[in-house]
């Protein structure tokens, strides 16, 4: 139970980053770009142990894999840029993905 609370605390900044309104460039960023951007934002905002970084990495992998096809191109660009996702469909999809990924965290 304590582990789930830790993961929930780690997921809150991820959700804030992803919900945190214009992207730049053309074309949908790759999954790897999406993941690297979210992970780098964690590294900047959190001082995590190597073990916690591993756990955050696994959580981000789940979130990126599950959300990439569900989010619009603009939603992914906004998340990468650390901007608010304003599209209601993107917000709903991301909330569902976070809930699903947290359930899988042990």
C-alpha positions in Angstrom: 0.0 0.0 0.0 2.8 2.4 0.9 4.4 1.7 -2.6 1.2 2.7 -4.3 1.2 6.0 -2.5 4.7 6.7 -3.6 3.8 5.9 -7.2 0.7 8.1 -6.9 2.9 11.0 -5.7 5.2 10.4 -8.7 2.3 10.3 -11.1 0.9 13.6 -10.0 3.8 15.6 -11.5 3.5 13.5 -14.7 -0.1 14.4 -15.0 0.6 18.0 -14.2 3.3 18.1 -16.8 1.1 16.5 -19.3 -1.8 18.8 -18.4 0.5 21.6 -17.7 -0.8 25.8 -25.5 1.1 25.7 -28.6 3.6 23.1 -29.8 6.3 23.9 -32.2 7.5 22.1 -35.3 5.6 20.0 -37.7 4.5 16.4 -37.4 3.8 14.2 -34.4 6.9 13.8 -32.2 8.1 10.2 -31.8 7.3 8.1 -28.8 11.0 8.3 -27.8 10.9 12.1 -28.0 7.7 12.1 -25.9 9.3 9.8 -23.3 12.6 11.6 -23.1 10.9 15.0 -22.7 8.7 13.8 -19.8 11.7 12.0 -18.1 13.9 15.1 -18.4 11.2 17.2 -16.9 11.1 14.7 -14.0 14.8 14.9 -13.6 14.7 18.7 -13.5 11.8 18.8 -11.0 12.7 15.9 -8.7 15.8 14.6 -7.0 15.2 10.9 -7.3 17.3 8.0 -6.3 18.4 5.5 -9.0 15.7 3.1 -7.7 13.0 5.7 -7.9 14.2 6.8 -11.4 13.8 3.2 -12.5 10.2 3.2 -11.1 9.4 6.5 -12.7 10.8 5.2 -16.0 8.6 2.2 -15.9 5.6 4.4 -15.1 6.5 6.8 -17.9 6.9 3.9 -20.3 3.4 2.8 -19.5 2.0 6.3 -19.8 3.8 7.0 -23.1 2.9 3.6 -24.7 -0.8 3.8 -23.6 -1.3 7.5 -24.5 0.7 8.0 -27.7 -2.0 6.9 -30.1 -4.8 8.4 -28.0 -3.4 11.9 -27.8 -3.5 14.4 -30.6 -0.3 15.7 -32.2 -0.9 19.0 -30.4 -1.4 17.3 -27.1 1.9 15.4 -27.3 3.7 18.6 -28.4 2.2 20.5 -25.4 3.2 17.7 -23.0 6.7 17.7 -24.4 6.9 21.5 -24.0 5.6 21.3 -20.5 2.5 23.3 -21.4 -1.2 22.8 -20.5 -3.1 20.3 -22.6 -6.3 22.2 -23.3 -8.1 19.7 -25.6 -10.8 18.0 -23.5 -10.4 14.7 -25.3 -6.7 14.7 -24.7 -7.2 15.5 -21.0 -9.7 12.7 -20.6 -7.5 10.2 -22.4 -4.5 11.1 -20.3 -6.5 10.8 -17.0 -7.6 7.3 -18.1 -4.0 6.3 -19.0 -2.6 7.6 -15.7 -5.3 5.6 -13.7 -4.5 2.5 -15.7 -0.8 2.8 -15.3 -1.0 3.4 -11.6 -3.1 0.2 -11.2 -0.2 -1.7 -12.8 2.4 -0.3 -10.5 3.5 -2.6 -7.7 
